[in-house]
Amino acid sequence: MSEQSSSATRLSPLGRFALFVRQVVAELRKVIWPTRRELIAYTIVVVVFVAAMAGIVAVLDYIFTQGVLLIFG
């Protein structure tokens, strides 16, 4: 067992929570955040992709509905 994990087991629940928060903050400092322009571009790409997928599903749903109605009346 590592030294940190053995010391973490001796901490109180509040101490473990504080350690968790410190580790989260340390990891978030390592993140390379997108610029505003990149964020807008990524958002547009995602919205267009989701709209295209929704359109494909809608077309397939309509085709299958017409096929079922044709077969079963």
N, C-alpha and C positions, 0 to 999 in steps of 0.2 A: 504494500500500500504506500502511496507517495506521502511525502511529509505534509503537503498542503491538505490532502484529503483527510489525513489522520487528525490534523489540527482543526479542520472544519467540523469534524464529528464532535469535538469538545466544545464547540461554540453553542451558545443558546440559540433558540429559534430566531430571536431578533438579531443576533450576531451573524447568523447564516444569511438572513435576509439582507443585512447591510453589505456583507461580502458579495452577495449576488448582484446587488445594485452597483457596487464599485466595479465589478467585472463587466457588467453591461455597459456602463459609461466608458470604460477603457476600450471595449470593442467598438462602440459607436464612434469613438475618436479616430479609429482606423479607417472608417468608411469614407470612400470618395463620393461625395454627394454630387448629383448632376446639377448643371447650371440651369437657370430658368428656361433658356432656349432649348436645351436638351430635354428637359422635363416636358415642355410643350410638344416637342417633336415626338417623344415616346408616347405621350398621351394620344396624340392624333393617330399614330400608327395603331395603337391598341383599339381605339374606337372604330377605325376603318376596318380592321381585321374582324372585330366582333360583329360589326354590321354586315360584312360580307358572309361570315359564317351563319348569321341569323337568316340572311337572304337565301343561302343554299339550303338550309334546313326547311325554310318555308316553301321553297320550290319543290323539294323532295316530298314534303308532307302533302302538298297539293296533288302531285303526281300519284302518290300512293293512295290518296283518298279517292281520286277519280278512278284508279284501277280497281279498288275494292268496290266502289259503287257500280262499276261496269260489270264486275263478276257477280256480285250478290244482289244487284238491283237495289 
